[in-house]
């Protein structure tokens, strides 16, 4: 709420920008921050492209960790430093400027949907799609909200994992108790909860919830071959310094499978008792944990939530108060890579970067993609121009200006060549993304 004026300013900037470029604009209501919709329809017979992006960003964190103010863009060593530089304003602007490079004779009809709630799970996207389906109709969904494998190596993302966040709270007393008076008598919810959590995985990282893997869509042989070609060495991952060692995993899975195509479960937060300075001799009255499931196509979040609820309640002592809270779910997405638009995108990227483009997966989630592709029956072309070391969501976020300019060139080429696919697209069977 404290940033409502900032969000309003960002929206108005977008509205003014699009209007100055000849687009019609309108705001589409959402629970917290409206989305900005802009369109420039010049030829009803030409293909239409819906470009997705978001104007909200993650909080900057401690200002002391930034080398320059997070909301005052600063250019150093051909990189622009600012919160949102890579996620997602710089990457989104690539498409706006690419459309302007083609403004004299637009080859496609451009529609832009700029969401204000992506960083909180896109709670309003389904309502927007339902209420404004007629506005969003297009032949292709295009977005740049991911990253390349490395500098100079362009990539096309062909899958996204979904996400379901859960909070578990166990309460065993009305309030905290004196550990001397009641130790040995009162149950300790922290021990109860951690014992439960330790039963959710085996030593290889396999998730032990009943029905968890039901329906999981495995990678195709071609996808496995593509991913294996890009397989990093474990030493390379560790050299980046993000973590100290690799977690245990099935020996049958490659590293890229583990991070792109396998479902996961992680504890993202634990809380119980006294965590302030020094010690306090109490038995806590409750303990809580936050869990995050990364889901893959055809997993049923309702079934998994029900399985987890049964798992917890059946293993919890009677008279324990149990609360299990589920937050909004973002669905996974798998691209229909036989569609000719992906072959064209590969060719354009290779021509622009001078390096063959690769199909890759993404372990993260973009909630709007599955919703939009499913409702509009169109493929999503996800081309990230960010780099892995650009500190997205962290201090000193930045974006390569080289990739910015190459991205504009690449997208202008792609948009200019889309009409060549139009006639063949119509003969294809419907696009049905796997969700």
Secondary structure, 3 states (H helix, E strand, C coil): CCCHHHHHHHHHHHHHHHHHCCCEEEEECCCCCCEEEEEECCCCCCCEEEEEEECCCCCCCCHHHCCCCCCCCEEECCEEECCCHHHHHHHHHHHHHHHHHCHHHCCCEEEEEEECCHHHCCCCHHHHHHHCHHHHCCCEEEECCCECCECCECEEEEEECEEEEEEEEEECCCCCEEHHHHCCCCCCHHHHHHHHHHCCECCCCCECCCCCCCCCCCCCHHHHHHHHHCCCCHHHHHHCCCCCCCCCCCCCCCHHHHHHCCCEEEEEEEEECCCCCCCCCEECCEEEEEEEEEECCCCCHHHHHHHHHHHHHHCCCCCCEEEEEECCCECCEECCCCCHHHHHHHHHHHHHHCCCCEEEEECCCCHHHHHHHHHHCCEEEECCCECCCCCCCCCCCEEEHHHHHHHHHHHHHHHHHCHHHHHHHCCCCCCCCCC
